[in-house]
Amino acid sequence: MKLERAPKDGTKDKVWLTEDELLTICDYHEPCTDRWFAVNLYARSGLKTYEVTSVTQDDIDISDETVIHISGSESSPEPRQVPIPENVAYAILALDTEGPIIQKANRTVRSWVNKMAEDLAMQHNDRNWETISPRHIRNSWIDNLLKDGIPPIKIMKWAGLSSYRQFQTRYMDRRQEQMIQDERSKTNLF
């Protein structure tokens, strides 16, 4: 986990989770519970909180690729298809429910993440875990996709992002700095 403390200008800290850390939070809750679905939709499909609380069984499509259909919104006007792990998709389809699979307020879902973060901080004896929010999980999902070599345009489409410049500033520049540090560590000449 990499924590970037914000300057004292009112901006917030940034937390970047590794793929293993994302998988740790995915396995934190009992499978097929509201909390498990929420965290997996954040960490494995990069959904926003209001999207997590809007997912229905009708949004899941397993016909060709396993994807979740996300309707357009004010911030992301274009509808999009986002990959979803098969185990999460089939668990959603197995539910006996109508309407959204998580019928809780956005604030409640965010509080689940806060509680999980506090618990993980205690388990790992690492207070950095306490700073995790749904936004950090989504940003880490995007960062890990970049690290894995997924083309930026594809990630932007999945994430519902339209500004390439903003994407480059927020994610790609950071990833390039990390790649440079990684490469420099491979030699003793620097």
N, C-alpha and C positions, 0 to 999 in steps of 0.2 A: 504494500500500500504506500502510495506517495501522497503526502499531505503538503499542499502549498498554502501557507498562511496568507491571508489577504492583508494588504496594507490597511492602515487605519483610515480608509476613505469611505467606509460604509459597504464595500463589496464583501462577499462571503468567501470563506475558505474553499479551496478546491481539493477534492479527494479523488484519487485515481486508483481504482482497484484492479488487481491482476485478474486474469481468468480464473485462477484457483480460488481467489477470494470471492469472486462472483459466484462460483459454484458452491463455496462454503455457505454463503447466505441463501442460496437456492435450496440447500439441504437442511437449513436450520429448523424450519417448521415441519410439523406432521404433514405428510403428503395429502393432497386433495382437500385441504382446508382453505378457507378464504385467504388466510395469511400466506399459505404456500403458493396459491395461485397468484396473489398480488406480487410477491417477491419474484417469482419466476417470470411473470409478464414484464416486470421492470428489467430484470437482469438478463433474460434470454431472448426477449423480443424488443427491448428498448422502448416500451410504451410509457406515456406520460400518465400521471395520476388520474386525470379525468378520463383517459382512455381505458385504464385498468378497470375503473368502476363502471364502464359502459359495455364491456365485452359480453356478448351473448353466445349461446351455442350456434346460432345462425351465422356468426362471424367466422367460424372455423371452417376451413375448406381443406379436405384431405384427398381430393380427387386427383390432382396432378402433383403439385408440391404441397407440403403441409404449411399452410399460411393462415394468417388471421387477417380478415378484412377490417380496415379501420376507416370509418366514415370521415369525411372532411370536417373541419372545424374552422373557427375564426383564425387561429394561429397556423393551421395547416389545411388550407381550403381544399386541396386535392385529396380524394380518397386514395388509399394505398393498400398494398398487400405486404405484410411483414412476415418473415419466416418465424415459425414457432416450433419448438421441439415436439416430436411426435408424442412423447409421453405426456406432455402438458396438454396437447391438443386432444388426445384420446381421453384423458382424465376430465377435461371440460365436457366432452361429448357424453361421457358416462353419467354426468350429474342428472339428477331428477329435479330440474328447475325450469322456470320460465322467466324471461327477462334477463337482466344482467346477472352474471354468475356471482358477483360480489355486490351485494345490496347494502352497502355502507357508504357513508359520506366520505368525500375525499380526505377530509381532516382525520377521520378515523383510520383510514388506510395509511396515511403518513405517520400517524402515531404508532402503528404497528412496526413500521420501519425504525422509528426512534427507539422503541422498546427493545427490538432485536439488536440494534446497534449497541445499546447499553449492556445487554447481556453478553454480546460478543466481546466487548471491551473487557468485561470481567473475566470471561473464559480465557482470553488470549493475553490478559494482563497488559493490554495496550490501549491506552485512552484514545488513540487515533480512531478506533472503531466508532467511538461515540459521535464523531462528526458526520457519519454517513447519513445521507438523505436520499429520497427517491431520485432527485436530480443527479446526485453523484453516481448512483447506480446506472442510470441511463447514459450519462457521459462516459462512464467506464465501459459500458457495452459498446459504444461508438469507438472509443479508443482501442479496445481489444480487437474489434473488427478491422480497424486500420492496421494494427500490428500484424494481424493474420493475412494481410495483403488483399483484403476486399477492396475493390475500386471505390474511391470516394463518392462518385456519382451514384453508385448502387446503395451505399450506406445512407446518403442524403435522401434518396427516394424512400428507403425503408423507414427512416427516422422522420420523414415529413419535413425536411429542411429545404429551403429554397435558395438561400443566399450562400453561394459558393465562397464568397469572400469571408463571410462570418464563419463558415465551416473551416476554412483554411486557418483563420486566426485562432479559433477556439481549439481545434483538434489537430490539424496537420502540422502546424508550426511546432506545437508541443511534441508531437510524435517525431518530427525531424530532429529536434534538439536531443531527444532521448536516444535516437539512432546514432547520432554523432558521439554521444557519451559512451554508448555501448561499443562502437568501433574503436574509439580511443583507448578503451580499457583492454583491447586485444594486443596492444603493442607496448613495449617498454621504451620506445623512442620518444614518447611525449612526456 
